């Protein structure tokens, strides 16, 4: 599958088959994650693949979202960071972790797997369940597994018109006419 196909195919999956993800697929996905760009090549991201059913239940309880305990893998996206602020005024680690997660979701889509970003959770519950140090932010959770849903490509979702989000040379100067 080429990159554009993976982008079009990727969508938020909330129903998963009771089928484990093969270790070689996880290895390939995390190899893609490792190649993500980061500010000053800091690579502050850290990931925990939660495959143990009891731990998945504990992590799923952090968000109160039942589909998390249903998926075969929950990825806890964390950071080991010096909390550096980039010149643009934004902290580096949340942006870098988000870029790496995007690599994860697209690699998973290319391998026929579904994912869902989860930002609604109690990080302290995740931290305690997985032994994450207090100084390591828990940024996101990602559900990962084989989708039990009918394919519904992200490209089919309602999206803003190109002219509403892409401009040329100045704000509100349409790029695509």
Buried (B, 14 or more C-beta within 10 A) or exposed (E): EEEEEBBBBBBBBBBBBEEEBEEEBBEBBBEBBEEBEBBEEBBBBBBBBBBEEEBBBBBBBBBEBEBBBBBBBBBBBBBBBEEEEEEEEEBBBBBBBBBBBBBBBBBBBBBEBBBBBBEEBEBEBBBEBBEBEEEBBBBBBBBBBBBBEEEEEEEEEEEEEEEEEEEEEEEEEEEEE
